[in-house]
């Protein structure tokens, strides 16, 4: 009886949180082949994908089939797709932090105004940000200048330990302050952190947008491009950390950030500590069934597409297609999912755990008694923080106790990263 009442209360709360923003836009479906043109050309896929046709002239059915074929080709050639040329313009920039809100709720706008006022009065402490040019180029220069807030651990906390660092990837539409508290928590353990702004988020968001819509939308090629850019930006951050003398690396991703984090870890053996805060198998399933992407589903439904077809159209951005690569190197893994999640449905998270078990991946599972959005509410955010923080602390401790698992199992050479720059 109590369980049913609690579930109904949680579902009502979760639904209220996912429907309060009124600036979600339904955009028409676009195939977006142009966003992947460089890979199509360099991999010699033009005839295989399009025959002798111009992509822009394809009928909807033929364009759909071509996009499915392109996703399959990307998965088969994923090492090349996620390869890159190491950035050469890394720099630390000191500036006052800004919120970059993605909603127009009064309380958020008030918080943003207060932060701007403090900055104008010199009452806001400056922060350091790692900046560099992404190896992947888009039509938006602001998006291509990568931004990661830098949280170096205090020297006294690092004494006698390997130099450790976490890359932190917040959720879709996160503002620039999301997950900063986790970075400060890691510092207390002697672990430094880079809180990475995902493509099209906060300072990287094009001026034409209120939300980070170009990261997840009904433009399929752009979605795949955003995932590719995020993965390569993560790997580039690892390059910078290595240059600073760091030896052990981990990543924490939440929601969309967990998707990007997983694919990065499947392609980069340096990421040995992996915390996935909400996880799912298929990108297309989440878009189709999640409350927070209902406006995107509407666009695909209007175009006559189904959930099964969408699963294929987003194969290149789906963690399920990179499970073997992820399992190829030993890792410490945490998966947190929520029992009442209406965005990443629990059955998809359970499927992740089943596949991990089948592949012999060393993982820990934690279940939150809340939903996707309510994870960020009291008291659940503190439970989640405890799971994430304690796992990262113990995982790095275990790495240090096992010298055979310190550092990447196979060196990542610069020649492996060449293809993706354009």
C-alpha positions in Angstrom: 0.0 0.0 0.0 2.7 2.5 1.0 4.8 1.4 -1.9 2.0 2.2 -4.4 1.4 5.6 -2.7 5.1 6.5 -2.8 5.4 5.4 -6.5 2.4 7.6 -7.5 3.8 10.5 -5.6 7.2 10.1 -7.2 5.7 9.8 -10.7 3.7 13.0 -10.1 6.7 14.9 -8.9 8.9 13.6 -11.7 6.3 14.5 -14.3 6.0 18.0 -12.8 9.7 18.5 -13.1 9.9 17.3 -16.7 7.0 19.5 -17.9 7.7 22.8 -16.2 9.9 24.2 -19.0 7.9 25.7 -21.8 10.7 26.4 -24.2 11.1 23.0 -25.7 10.7 23.3 -29.5 9.4 20.7 -32.0 11.7 20.9 -35.0 11.2 19.0 -38.3 13.3 15.9 -38.9 16.5 16.5 -40.8 18.9 13.7 -41.9 22.0 15.8 -41.4 24.4 13.9 -43.7 26.4 17.2 -44.1 27.4 17.0 -40.4 29.3 13.8 -41.1 30.6 14.6 -44.6 34.3 14.5 -43.6 34.0 11.0 -42.2 32.0 9.8 -45.2 34.7 11.1 -47.6 37.8 10.0 -45.6 36.4 6.5 -45.1 35.4 6.2 -48.7 31.8 5.5 -47.9 30.0 7.8 -50.4 29.2 5.1 -53.0 28.4 2.5 -50.3 25.9 4.9 -48.5 24.5 6.9 -51.4 25.3 4.9 -54.6 25.6 7.6 -57.2 23.1 9.9 -55.7 23.3 13.3 -54.2 22.2 13.0 -50.5 20.1 16.1 -50.8 18.0 14.6 -53.6 17.1 11.3 -51.8 13.5 10.5 -51.2 12.7 10.1 -47.4 12.7 6.3 -47.5 16.0 6.2 -49.3 17.5 8.8 -47.0 16.3 6.8 -44.0 18.0 3.7 -45.3 21.2 5.6 -46.1 21.3 7.0 -42.5 20.9 3.5 -41.1 23.7 2.3 -43.3 25.9 5.2 -42.2 25.3 4.4 -38.5 26.3 0.8 -39.1 29.4 1.9 -40.9 30.4 4.2 -38.1 30.0 1.4 -35.5 32.1 -0.9 -37.6 34.8 1.8 -38.0 34.4 3.4 -34.6 38.1 3.6 -33.9 38.5 5.8 -37.0 35.4 7.8 -36.3 36.5 8.7 -32.8 40.1 9.2 -33.7 41.6 12.7 -33.7 44.6 15.0 -34.0 45.8 16.2 -30.6 45.0 19.9 -30.0 48.0 22.2 -29.8 46.4 25.3 -28.2 45.7 24.2 -24.6 45.4 27.2 -22.3 44.2 28.0 -18.8 41.9 30.9 -18.7 40.9 32.8 -15.5 37.5 34.4 -15.5 34.4 34.8 -13.3 32.0 31.9 -13.7 28.6 32.5 -15.3 25.4 30.4 -15.0 24.3 30.1 -18.6 20.7 29.0 -17.7 18.7 26.9 -20.1 15.2 27.7 -18.9 13.3 30.9 -18.4 11.8 30.1 -14.9 11.7 33.2 -12.7 13.9 31.6 -10.0 16.6 30.7 -12.5 16.6 34.1 -14.1 16.9 35.6 -10.6 19.8 33.4 -9.8 21.5 34.4 -13.0 20.9 38.1 -12.3 22.4 37.8 -8.8 25.5 36.1 -10.1 26.0 38.8 -12.7 25.6 41.5 -10.1 28.2 39.8 -7.8 30.6 39.6 -10.8 30.0 43.3 -11.6 30.8 44.2 -7.9 33.9 42.0 -7.9 32.3 39.7 -5.2 32.5 36.5 -7.3 35.7 34.5 -7.0 37.4 33.9 -10.4 37.8 30.3 -11.6 40.2 28.6 -14.0 39.0 27.0 -17.2 40.9 24.8 -19.6 40.3 26.1 -23.2 41.3 24.6 -26.5 40.0 24.2 -30.0 38.1 21.0 -30.6 39.5 18.6 -33.2 35.9 18.5 -34.6 34.7 21.6 -36.3 31.1 22.8 -36.6 29.4 25.9 -38.1 29.5 27.4 -34.6 32.9 28.8 -33.5 31.7 29.2 -29.9 30.9 25.5 -29.7 34.3 24.6 -31.1 36.3 26.3 -28.4 36.2 23.7 -25.6 35.6 24.7 -22.0 36.3 22.7 -18.9 36.4 24.2 -15.4 39.5 23.1 -13.6 39.5 21.9 -10.1 43.1 20.9 -9.1 43.3 19.0 -5.9 45.2 20.7 -3.0 48.9 19.5 -3.0 48.7 18.2 0.5 45.8 16.0 -0.5 47.8 14.4 -3.3 51.0 13.6 -1.3 52.1 10.0 -1.4 49.5 9.1 -4.1 49.5 8.7 -7.8 48.3 11.9 -9.5 44.6 11.2 -10.2 42.0 13.1 -12.2 38.3 12.8 -13.0 36.5 14.2 -16.1 32.9 15.2 -15.1 30.2 15.3 -17.8 26.8 16.7 -16.5 23.4 16.1 -17.9 21.7 17.4 -21.1 20.8 21.1 -20.7 22.9 21.5 -17.6 23.9 25.0 -16.6 27.5 25.9 -15.9 27.2 25.3 -12.2 25.8 21.7 -12.4 28.1 19.1 -10.9 30.6 21.6 -9.6 30.0 20.3 -6.0 31.1 16.8 -7.1 34.3 18.3 -8.4 35.0 19.9 -5.0 34.1 16.6 -3.3 36.7 14.8 -5.4 39.3 17.4 -4.4 38.8 16.4 -0.8 40.0 12.9 -1.8 43.1 14.2 -3.5 41.5 13.8 -7.0 41.6 16.7 -9.4 38.7 17.3 -11.8 37.8 18.8 -15.1 34.1 19.7 -15.4 33.7 19.6 -19.1 31.0 21.7 -20.9 29.4 19.3 -23.5 29.0 20.5 -27.1 26.3 23.2 -27.4 26.2 23.7 -23.6 26.7 26.8 -21.4 29.5 29.0 -22.8 29.6 26.8 -26.0 25.9 27.3 -26.7 25.1 29.2 -29.9 23.5 32.6 -29.3 20.4 31.5 -31.3 19.5 28.9 -28.6 17.9 29.1 -25.2 18.4 25.4 -24.6 21.2 23.0 -25.6 18.9 21.7 -28.4 21.6 21.0 -30.9 23.1 18.2 -28.7 19.9 16.2 -28.9 17.3 17.0 -31.6 15.5 15.7 -34.6 18.6 16.4 -36.8 20.1 12.9 -36.8 23.5 13.7 -38.3 24.0 16.7 -35.9 23.2 14.4 -32.9 25.9 12.0 -34.1 28.3 14.8 -34.7 27.7 16.2 -31.2 28.4 12.8 -29.7 31.6 12.4 -31.7 32.8 15.9 -30.7 32.1 15.2 -27.0 34.0 11.9 -27.1 37.0 13.5 -28.8 36.9 16.5 -26.4 37.1 14.0 -23.5 40.1 12.3 -25.0 41.7 15.6 -25.6 41.3 16.6 -22.0 43.1 13.3 -21.1 46.0 14.4 -23.3 46.2 17.7 -21.3 46.0 15.9 -18.0 48.8 13.5 -19.0 50.9 16.5 -20.0 50.4 17.9 -16.4 51.8 14.6 -15.0 48.5 12.9 -14.1 48.7 9.1 -14.1 45.3 7.7 -13.3 42.0 8.8 -14.9 38.3 8.4 -14.5 35.1 9.8 -15.8 31.7 10.5 -14.4 28.8 11.1 -16.7 25.2 11.9 -15.9 22.3 11.1 -18.3 23.5 12.3 -21.7 26.9 12.8 -20.1 26.9 9.1 -19.2 26.3 8.1 -22.9 29.3 10.3 -24.0 31.4 9.0 -21.1 30.7 5.4 -21.9 31.6 5.7 -25.6 34.8 7.6 -24.7 35.8 4.8 -22.2 35.1 2.2 -24.9 37.6 3.9 -27.1 40.3 5.1 -24.6 41.9 2.7 -22.2 43.1 5.5 -20.0 39.7 5.8 -18.5 39.9 3.1 -15.8 37.4 4.5 -13.3 33.9 4.9 -14.7 30.8 6.2 -12.9 27.6 6.3 -15.0 24.9 8.3 -13.3 21.8 7.1 -15.1 22.6 4.7 -18.0 20.7 3.2 -20.9 21.5 0.9 -23.8 20.0 2.6 -26.9 20.0 6.4 -27.6 16.9 5.9 -29.8 15.0 4.2 -27.1 15.6 7.0 -24.6 14.5 9.6 -27.2 11.4 7.7 -28.0 10.3 6.8 -24.4 11.7 9.6 -22.2 9.5 12.3 -20.9 12.2 15.0 -21.4 12.4 14.2 -25.1 8.7 14.0 -25.9 9.0 17.0 -28.3 11.7 15.2 -30.3 9.7 12.0 -30.4 6.8 14.1 -31.8 9.0 15.2 -34.7 9.9 11.6 -35.5 6.3 10.4 -35.2 5.2 13.2 -37.5 7.8 11.9 -40.1 6.3 8.4 -39.8 9.2 6.8 -37.9 8.9 4.1 -35.2 10.8 3.3 -32.1 12.5 0.3 -33.8 13.6 2.5 -36.7 14.9 5.2 -34.4 17.0 2.7 -32.6 18.8 2.0 -35.9 19.1 5.6 -36.8 20.9 6.4 -33.6 23.1 3.2 -33.5 26.3 5.3 -33.7 25.4 7.1 -30.4 24.2 4.0 -28.5 26.3 2.5 -25.8 25.0 -1.0 -26.5 27.0 -1.1 -29.8 30.3 -0.4 -28.0 30.0 -3.0 -25.2 32.7 -5.3 -26.5 35.2 -2.4 -26.8 34.3 -1.2 -23.3 34.9 -4.7 -21.9 38.2 -5.2 -23.6 40.2 -3.4 -20.9 39.8 -3.8 -17.1 37.8 -1.0 -15.5 36.1 -0.1 -12.2 32.5 0.7 -13.0 29.6 2.2 -11.1 26.1 2.3 -12.6 23.5 4.4 -10.7 19.9 4.2 -11.9 16.6 5.4 -10.5 13.6 3.1 -9.7 11.0 5.7 -10.8 12.8 7.1 -13.8 10.6 8.4 -16.6 13.4 9.6 -18.8 15.8 6.6 -18.8 13.3 3.8 -18.2 14.6 1.4 -15.5 14.3 -1.6 -17.9 17.0 -0.1 -20.1 19.3 0.5 -17.1 18.8 -3.1 -16.0 19.7 -4.3 -19.5 23.0 -2.4 -19.2 23.7 -4.3 -16.0 22.8 -7.6 -17.6 25.1 -7.0 -20.5 27.9 -6.0 -18.1 27.5 -9.2 -16.2 27.5 -11.3 -19.4 30.8 -9.6 -20.5 32.4 -10.0 -17.1 32.8 -6.3 -16.4 33.7 -5.4 -12.8 30.7 -3.2 -11.9 28.8 -1.9 -8.9 25.0 -1.2 -9.1 23.2 1.3 -7.0 19.5 2.1 -7.2 18.0 5.5 -6.2 14.4 5.6 -4.7 13.5 8.4 -7.0 13.3 9.4 -10.7 15.6 11.1 -13.2 14.9 14.7 -12.5 14.3 14.1 -8.8 17.8 12.8 -8.5 18.8 16.5 -8.3 16.4 17.2 -5.4 16.8 16.8 -1.6 17.4 14.2 -0.2 18.2 12.2 -3.3 21.0 14.4 -4.5 22.9 13.6 -1.3 22.3 9.9 -1.6 23.5 10.1 -5.2 26.5 12.1 -4.2 27.5 9.6 -1.6 27.3 6.7 -4.1 29.4 8.6 -6.7 31.9 10.0 -4.2 32.5 6.9 -2.3 32.9 4.8 -5.4 35.5 7.2 -7.0 37.4 7.2 -3.7 37.5 3.4 -3.4 38.1 2.7 -7.1 41.2 4.9 -7.2 42.4 3.3 -4.0 42.0 -0.2 -5.5 43.9 0.9 -8.6 46.8 2.1 -6.5 46.8 -1.3 -4.7 47.1 -3.2 -8.0 50.2 -1.9 -9.9 49.3 -3.9 -12.9 46.2 -1.7 -13.4 47.9 1.6 -13.1 47.9 3.7 -16.3 46.5 2.7 -19.7 46.9 -0.9 -20.7 47.9 0.1 -24.2 49.5 3.4 -25.1 47.4 5.7 -27.1 49.6 7.1 -29.9 49.0 10.3 -31.7 48.7 8.3 -35.0 45.6 6.7 -33.6 43.9 10.1 -33.4 44.5 11.6 -36.8 41.4 11.0 -38.8 38.8 13.1 -37.2 40.0 16.7 -37.7 38.5 18.9 -40.3 
